[in-house]
Amino acid sequence: MKQEQVNELLYQALETELGGVQIYTTALKCAVNDDLKEEWEKYREETQTHVEIMQETIEAFGLNPDTETPGRGVVRHIGESLVKAMEMALQAGEPAAAQLVAAECVTLAETKDHLNWELIGEVAKKTKGEAGKALKEAHEEVEQQEDEHLYHTTGWTRELWIESLGMPAVLPPPEEVKEVETAIGAARAKSARGDML
Ligand SMILES: [Fe+2]
C-alpha cells in the first residue's frame, strides 16, 4: 500500500466528519418534518463521535490530526459550501424548499463519508500491528452507522421531493421503516415503495 495516500485518506475522513457536524447543525435549522429532525439529531451525535474516533485513529498511526493537506482543504471547502447552500435556502424563507436543500446537502456529504469508511475497511484488512487494530475497531464501530446515514437520507430526499411534486410520498421513507443498512436493501426498499403508499 502507498502509506502517504493512506494517511491522506485518514485526514480527509477526519475533515469529512468535522464538516458533517456543521452540516447537520445547519440542516437541523432547515428541517420541518419531526421524524427527520429526530433522525438528524441522532446522526449529528454519531458524527460527533466519529470525529473523536478519527482523531484517535490518526494518532494510532503516529500522525497529528491537525496536519493540513491540499486534499483536506478541498474537503473542508466542500463542507463549508454545503453549509452556505443551506443558509442561502433558509434566507429565501421557504421552509419546505430549505428542507429539500438540506436533505440534498446531507446526502452529498454522506456520500463522501460513506466512501471514506468503505476505503478505511479495505485499508484495515491490509494494515498490521497497533494501527491495524485501531483501524479495524474504528471501522467496526462506525460502518453500519454510515450505511444508515447515507441510505436513509437518500430515501428522505427522494420522498420529500416526490411530496413537493404533489405526488403521494412514503414518509418516513421505506429505507428508514425497513431499517436498511446495505445498498441491496436500499434498492429493495425503494422498489417496494409502491406497496407502502
Ligand atoms: Fe460519519
py3Dmol code that shows the C-alpha trace and the ligand (Angstrom):
import py3Dmol

protein = """\
ATOM      1  CA  MET A   1       0.000   0.000   0.000  1.00  0.00           C
ATOM      2  CA  LYS A   2       1.038   3.621  -0.544  1.00  0.00           C
ATOM      3  CA  GLN A   3       1.291   4.856   3.032  1.00  0.00           C
ATOM      4  CA  GLU A   4       1.200   8.515   2.086  1.00  0.00           C
ATOM      5  CA  GLN A   5      -2.167   8.062   0.383  1.00  0.00           C
ATOM      6  CA  VAL A   6      -3.464   6.021   3.334  1.00  0.00           C
ATOM      7  CA  ASN A   7      -2.575   8.986   5.558  1.00  0.00           C
ATOM      8  CA  GLU A   8      -4.353  11.302   3.123  1.00  0.00           C
ATOM      9  CA  LEU A   9      -7.486   9.145   3.375  1.00  0.00           C
ATOM     10  CA  LEU A  10      -7.387   9.385   7.180  1.00  0.00           C
ATOM     11  CA  TYR A  11      -7.023  13.185   7.133  1.00  0.00           C
ATOM     12  CA  GLN A  12      -9.839  13.527   4.600  1.00  0.00           C
ATOM     13  CA  ALA A  13     -12.026  11.191   6.670  1.00  0.00           C
ATOM     14  CA  LEU A  14     -11.491  13.344   9.780  1.00  0.00           C
ATOM     15  CA  GLU A  15     -12.217  16.533   7.823  1.00  0.00           C
ATOM     16  CA  THR A  16     -15.395  14.968   6.384  1.00  0.00           C
ATOM     17  CA  GLU A  17     -16.647  14.158   9.897  1.00  0.00           C
ATOM     18  CA  LEU A  18     -15.769  17.665  11.152  1.00  0.00           C
ATOM     19  CA  GLY A  19     -17.711  19.171   8.248  1.00  0.00           C
ATOM     20  CA  GLY A  20     -20.506  16.675   8.889  1.00  0.00           C
ATOM     21  CA  VAL A  21     -21.157  18.089  12.363  1.00  0.00           C
ATOM     22  CA  GLN A  22     -21.509  21.608  10.876  1.00  0.00           C
ATOM     23  CA  ILE A  23     -23.699  20.301   8.065  1.00  0.00           C
ATOM     24  CA  TYR A  24     -26.099  18.552  10.468  1.00  0.00           C
ATOM     25  CA  THR A  25     -26.222  21.605  12.729  1.00  0.00           C
ATOM     26  CA  THR A  26     -27.336  23.733   9.767  1.00  0.00           C
ATOM     27  CA  ALA A  27     -29.571  21.017   8.286  1.00  0.00           C
ATOM     28  CA  LEU A  28     -31.439  20.839  11.597  1.00  0.00           C
ATOM     29  CA  LYS A  29     -32.322  24.534  11.212  1.00  0.00           C
ATOM     30  CA  CYS A  30     -33.853  23.640   7.830  1.00  0.00           C
ATOM     31  CA  ALA A  31     -35.739  20.501   8.906  1.00  0.00           C
ATOM     32  CA  VAL A  32     -39.507  20.847   9.205  1.00  0.00           C
ATOM     33  CA  ASN A  33     -40.562  17.189   9.483  1.00  0.00           C
ATOM     34  CA  ASP A  34     -40.370  15.967  13.102  1.00  0.00           C
ATOM     35  CA  ASP A  35     -39.234  12.420  12.198  1.00  0.00           C
ATOM     36  CA  LEU A  36     -36.465  13.852  10.032  1.00  0.00           C
ATOM     37  CA  LYS A  37     -35.377  16.188  12.842  1.00  0.00           C
ATOM     38  CA  GLU A  38     -35.153  13.258  15.238  1.00  0.00           C
ATOM     39  CA  GLU A  39     -33.164  11.229  12.705  1.00  0.00           C
ATOM     40  CA  TRP A  40     -30.694  14.057  12.033  1.00  0.00           C
ATOM     41  CA  GLU A  41     -30.271  14.786  15.768  1.00  0.00           C
ATOM     42  CA  LYS A  42     -29.132  11.170  16.149  1.00  0.00           C
ATOM     43  CA  TYR A  43     -26.837  11.359  13.111  1.00  0.00           C
ATOM     44  CA  ARG A  44     -25.262  14.599  14.349  1.00  0.00           C
ATOM     45  CA  GLU A  45     -24.424  12.963  17.656  1.00  0.00           C
ATOM     46  CA  GLU A  46     -22.988   9.898  15.912  1.00  0.00           C
ATOM     47  CA  THR A  47     -20.959  12.134  13.596  1.00  0.00           C
ATOM     48  CA  GLN A  48     -19.523  13.964  16.614  1.00  0.00           C
ATOM     49  CA  THR A  49     -18.386  10.560  17.940  1.00  0.00           C
ATOM     50  CA  HIS A  50     -16.880   9.765  14.520  1.00  0.00           C
ATOM     51  CA  VAL A  51     -14.754  12.928  14.812  1.00  0.00           C
ATOM     52  CA  GLU A  52     -13.285  11.617  18.065  1.00  0.00           C
ATOM     53  CA  ILE A  53     -12.797   8.115  16.633  1.00  0.00           C
ATOM     54  CA  MET A  54     -10.935   9.515  13.602  1.00  0.00           C
ATOM     55  CA  GLN A  55      -8.709  11.719  15.802  1.00  0.00           C
ATOM     56  CA  GLU A  56      -7.761   8.694  17.899  1.00  0.00           C
ATOM     57  CA  THR A  57      -7.219   6.537  14.815  1.00  0.00           C
ATOM     58  CA  ILE A  58      -4.895   9.123  13.253  1.00  0.00           C
ATOM     59  CA  GLU A  59      -2.922   9.253  16.492  1.00  0.00           C
ATOM     60  CA  ALA A  60      -2.682   5.435  16.488  1.00  0.00           C
ATOM     61  CA  PHE A  61      -0.904   5.812  13.131  1.00  0.00           C
ATOM     62  CA  GLY A  62       1.623   8.120  14.834  1.00  0.00           C
ATOM     63  CA  LEU A  63       0.244  11.117  12.947  1.00  0.00           C
ATOM     64  CA  ASN A  64      -1.012  14.547  14.044  1.00  0.00           C
ATOM     65  CA  PRO A  65      -4.782  15.048  13.495  1.00  0.00           C
ATOM     66  CA  ASP A  66      -4.161  18.764  12.833  1.00  0.00           C
ATOM     67  CA  THR A  67      -1.911  18.153   9.818  1.00  0.00           C
ATOM     68  CA  GLU A  68      -3.099  20.113   6.767  1.00  0.00           C
ATOM     69  CA  THR A  69      -3.025  18.653   3.255  1.00  0.00           C
ATOM     70  CA  PRO A  70      -4.312  20.170  -0.005  1.00  0.00           C
ATOM     71  CA  GLY A  71      -6.894  17.379  -0.268  1.00  0.00           C
ATOM     72  CA  ARG A  72      -8.111  18.041   3.232  1.00  0.00           C
ATOM     73  CA  GLY A  73      -8.525  21.707   2.327  1.00  0.00           C
ATOM     74  CA  VAL A  74     -10.750  20.712  -0.578  1.00  0.00           C
ATOM     75  CA  VAL A  75     -12.930  18.541   1.682  1.00  0.00           C
ATOM     76  CA  ARG A  76     -13.287  21.487   4.099  1.00  0.00           C
ATOM     77  CA  HIS A  77     -14.194  23.817   1.241  1.00  0.00           C
ATOM     78  CA  ILE A  78     -16.940  21.455   0.038  1.00  0.00           C
ATOM     79  CA  GLY A  79     -18.321  21.148   3.587  1.00  0.00           C
ATOM     80  CA  GLU A  80     -18.397  24.920   4.040  1.00  0.00           C
ATOM     81  CA  SER A  81     -20.055  25.279   0.633  1.00  0.00           C
ATOM     82  CA  LEU A  82     -22.825  22.866   1.637  1.00  0.00           C
ATOM     83  CA  VAL A  83     -23.419  24.891   4.822  1.00  0.00           C
ATOM     84  CA  LYS A  84     -23.569  28.070   2.722  1.00  0.00           C
ATOM     85  CA  ALA A  85     -26.050  26.469   0.304  1.00  0.00           C
ATOM     86  CA  MET A  86     -28.400  25.649   3.186  1.00  0.00           C
ATOM     87  CA  GLU A  87     -28.045  29.170   4.617  1.00  0.00           C
ATOM     88  CA  MET A  88     -28.987  30.577   1.204  1.00  0.00           C
ATOM     89  CA  ALA A  89     -32.101  28.407   1.169  1.00  0.00           C
ATOM     90  CA  LEU A  90     -33.000  29.447   4.737  1.00  0.00           C
ATOM     91  CA  GLN A  91     -32.694  33.128   3.823  1.00  0.00           C
ATOM     92  CA  ALA A  92     -35.071  32.655   0.905  1.00  0.00           C
ATOM     93  CA  GLY A  93     -37.748  31.986   3.526  1.00  0.00           C
ATOM     94  CA  GLU A  94     -39.468  28.909   2.096  1.00  0.00           C
ATOM     95  CA  PRO A  95     -39.236  26.204   4.777  1.00  0.00           C
ATOM     96  CA  ALA A  96     -40.203  23.238   2.573  1.00  0.00           C
ATOM     97  CA  ALA A  97     -37.651  24.260  -0.069  1.00  0.00           C
ATOM     98  CA  ALA A  98     -34.924  24.756   2.545  1.00  0.00           C
ATOM     99  CA  GLN A  99     -35.641  21.294   3.957  1.00  0.00           C
ATOM    100  CA  LEU A 100     -35.186  19.811   0.468  1.00  0.00           C
ATOM    101  CA  VAL A 101     -31.880  21.636   0.022  1.00  0.00           C
ATOM    102  CA  ALA A 102     -30.730  20.343   3.422  1.00  0.00           C
ATOM    103  CA  ALA A 103     -31.657  16.758   2.518  1.00  0.00           C
ATOM    104  CA  GLU A 104     -29.632  17.050  -0.701  1.00  0.00           C
ATOM    105  CA  CYS A 105     -26.662  18.572   1.144  1.00  0.00           C
ATOM    106  CA  VAL A 106     -26.681  15.824   3.781  1.00  0.00           C
ATOM    107  CA  THR A 107     -26.864  13.186   1.025  1.00  0.00           C
ATOM    108  CA  LEU A 108     -23.864  14.729  -0.755  1.00  0.00           C
ATOM    109  CA  ALA A 109     -21.845  14.904   2.467  1.00  0.00           C
ATOM    110  CA  GLU A 110     -22.759  11.358   3.481  1.00  0.00           C
ATOM    111  CA  THR A 111     -21.786  10.027   0.044  1.00  0.00           C
ATOM    112  CA  LYS A 112     -18.183  11.127   0.652  1.00  0.00           C
ATOM    113  CA  ASP A 113     -18.335   9.944   4.273  1.00  0.00           C
ATOM    114  CA  HIS A 114     -19.594   6.517   3.184  1.00  0.00           C
ATOM    115  CA  LEU A 115     -16.835   6.219   0.579  1.00  0.00           C
ATOM    116  CA  ASN A 116     -14.188   7.110   3.185  1.00  0.00           C
ATOM    117  CA  TRP A 117     -15.345   4.355   5.527  1.00  0.00           C
ATOM    118  CA  GLU A 118     -15.638   1.810   2.744  1.00  0.00           C
ATOM    119  CA  LEU A 119     -12.000   2.571   1.860  1.00  0.00           C
ATOM    120  CA  ILE A 120     -10.960   2.518   5.527  1.00  0.00           C
ATOM    121  CA  GLY A 121     -12.436  -1.011   5.678  1.00  0.00           C
ATOM    122  CA  GLU A 122     -10.254  -2.056   2.740  1.00  0.00           C
ATOM    123  CA  VAL A 123      -7.138  -0.485   4.269  1.00  0.00           C
ATOM    124  CA  ALA A 124      -7.912  -2.083   7.657  1.00  0.00           C
ATOM    125  CA  LYS A 125      -7.751  -5.561   6.102  1.00  0.00           C
ATOM    126  CA  LYS A 126      -4.182  -4.878   4.933  1.00  0.00           C
ATOM    127  CA  THR A 127      -2.822  -2.996   7.954  1.00  0.00           C
ATOM    128  CA  LYS A 128      -0.957  -4.894  10.662  1.00  0.00           C
ATOM    129  CA  GLY A 129       0.012  -4.084  14.245  1.00  0.00           C
ATOM    130  CA  GLU A 130      -1.489  -1.479  16.575  1.00  0.00           C
ATOM    131  CA  ALA A 131      -2.507   0.799  13.717  1.00  0.00           C
ATOM    132  CA  GLY A 132      -4.331  -2.065  12.014  1.00  0.00           C
ATOM    133  CA  LYS A 133      -6.113  -2.952  15.225  1.00  0.00           C
ATOM    134  CA  ALA A 134      -7.213   0.660  15.773  1.00  0.00           C
ATOM    135  CA  LEU A 135      -8.468   0.904  12.204  1.00  0.00           C
ATOM    136  CA  LYS A 136     -10.441  -2.350  12.394  1.00  0.00           C
ATOM    137  CA  GLU A 137     -12.074  -1.328  15.664  1.00  0.00           C
ATOM    138  CA  ALA A 138     -12.971   2.106  14.303  1.00  0.00           C
ATOM    139  CA  HIS A 139     -14.421   0.570  11.151  1.00  0.00           C
ATOM    140  CA  GLU A 140     -16.465  -1.955  13.095  1.00  0.00           C
ATOM    141  CA  GLU A 141     -17.935   0.755  15.293  1.00  0.00           C
ATOM    142  CA  VAL A 142     -18.757   3.242  12.547  1.00  0.00           C
ATOM    143  CA  GLU A 143     -19.543   1.492   9.270  1.00  0.00           C
ATOM    144  CA  GLN A 144     -23.122   0.439   9.993  1.00  0.00           C
ATOM    145  CA  GLN A 145     -23.978   3.967  11.123  1.00  0.00           C
ATOM    146  CA  GLU A 146     -22.548   5.364   7.882  1.00  0.00           C
ATOM    147  CA  ASP A 147     -24.723   2.971   5.874  1.00  0.00           C
ATOM    148  CA  GLU A 148     -27.771   4.219   7.737  1.00  0.00           C
ATOM    149  CA  HIS A 149     -26.795   7.901   7.347  1.00  0.00           C
ATOM    150  CA  LEU A 150     -26.457   7.580   3.574  1.00  0.00           C
ATOM    151  CA  TYR A 151     -29.276   5.203   2.637  1.00  0.00           C
ATOM    152  CA  HIS A 152     -31.894   6.687   4.947  1.00  0.00           C
ATOM    153  CA  THR A 153     -31.128  10.286   3.986  1.00  0.00           C
ATOM    154  CA  THR A 154     -31.195   9.355   0.296  1.00  0.00           C
ATOM    155  CA  GLY A 155     -34.690   7.974   0.928  1.00  0.00           C
ATOM    156  CA  TRP A 156     -35.770  11.130   2.731  1.00  0.00           C
ATOM    157  CA  THR A 157     -34.514  13.290  -0.138  1.00  0.00           C
ATOM    158  CA  ARG A 158     -36.404  11.289  -2.755  1.00  0.00           C
ATOM    159  CA  GLU A 159     -39.682  11.129  -0.810  1.00  0.00           C
ATOM    160  CA  LEU A 160     -39.604  14.808   0.190  1.00  0.00           C
ATOM    161  CA  TRP A 161     -39.055  15.708  -3.447  1.00  0.00           C
ATOM    162  CA  ILE A 162     -41.947  13.442  -4.516  1.00  0.00           C
ATOM    163  CA  GLU A 163     -44.185  15.097  -1.911  1.00  0.00           C
ATOM    164  CA  SER A 164     -43.151  18.542  -3.165  1.00  0.00           C
ATOM    165  CA  LEU A 165     -44.144  17.489  -6.688  1.00  0.00           C
ATOM    166  CA  GLY A 166     -47.657  16.813  -5.433  1.00  0.00           C
ATOM    167  CA  MET A 167     -47.435  13.028  -5.587  1.00  0.00           C
ATOM    168  CA  PRO A 168     -48.065  10.502  -2.785  1.00  0.00           C
ATOM    169  CA  ALA A 169     -44.880  10.067  -0.742  1.00  0.00           C
ATOM    170  CA  VAL A 170     -43.774   7.438   1.782  1.00  0.00           C
ATOM    171  CA  LEU A 171     -42.785   9.376   4.909  1.00  0.00           C
ATOM    172  CA  PRO A 172     -40.729   8.320   6.790  1.00  0.00           C
ATOM    173  CA  PRO A 173     -39.115   6.728   3.711  1.00  0.00           C
ATOM    174  CA  PRO A 174     -39.079   2.948   3.090  1.00  0.00           C
ATOM    175  CA  GLU A 175     -35.334   2.867   3.808  1.00  0.00           C
ATOM    176  CA  GLU A 176     -35.985   4.068   7.363  1.00  0.00           C
ATOM    177  CA  VAL A 177     -39.086   1.946   8.001  1.00  0.00           C
ATOM    178  CA  LYS A 178     -37.285  -1.174   6.776  1.00  0.00           C
ATOM    179  CA  GLU A 179     -34.094  -0.255   8.675  1.00  0.00           C
ATOM    180  CA  VAL A 180     -31.949  -0.555   5.567  1.00  0.00           C
ATOM    181  CA  GLU A 181     -28.206  -0.969   6.095  1.00  0.00           C
ATOM    182  CA  THR A 182     -26.968  -2.171   2.698  1.00  0.00           C
ATOM    183  CA  ALA A 183     -27.045  -0.965  -0.899  1.00  0.00           C
ATOM    184  CA  ILE A 184     -29.085  -4.050  -1.864  1.00  0.00           C
ATOM    185  CA  GLY A 185     -31.514  -3.372   0.976  1.00  0.00           C
ATOM    186  CA  ALA A 186     -31.868   0.233  -0.176  1.00  0.00           C
ATOM    187  CA  ALA A 187     -32.669  -0.905  -3.724  1.00  0.00           C
ATOM    188  CA  ARG A 188     -35.254  -3.368  -2.398  1.00  0.00           C
ATOM    189  CA  ALA A 189     -36.875  -0.785  -0.117  1.00  0.00           C
ATOM    190  CA  LYS A 190     -37.077   1.688  -2.982  1.00  0.00           C
ATOM    191  CA  SER A 191     -38.671  -0.806  -5.349  1.00  0.00           C
ATOM    192  CA  ALA A 192     -41.231  -1.740  -2.663  1.00  0.00           C
ATOM    193  CA  ARG A 193     -42.282   1.885  -2.069  1.00  0.00           C
ATOM    194  CA  GLY A 194     -45.350   1.471  -4.292  1.00  0.00           C
ATOM    195  CA  ASP A 195     -46.773  -1.053  -1.803  1.00  0.00           C
ATOM    196  CA  MET A 196     -46.157   1.313   1.099  1.00  0.00           C
ATOM    197  CA  LEU A 197     -48.234   4.218  -0.192  1.00  0.00           C
TER     198      LEU A 197
END
"""
ligand_1 = """\
1
LIG
Fe -19.657 9.798 9.808
"""
view = py3Dmol.view(width=600, height=400)
view.addModel(protein, "pdb")
view.setStyle({"model": 0}, {"cartoon": {"style": "trace"}})
view.addModel(ligand_1, "xyz")
view.setStyle({"model": 1}, {"stick": {}})
view.zoomTo()
view.show()
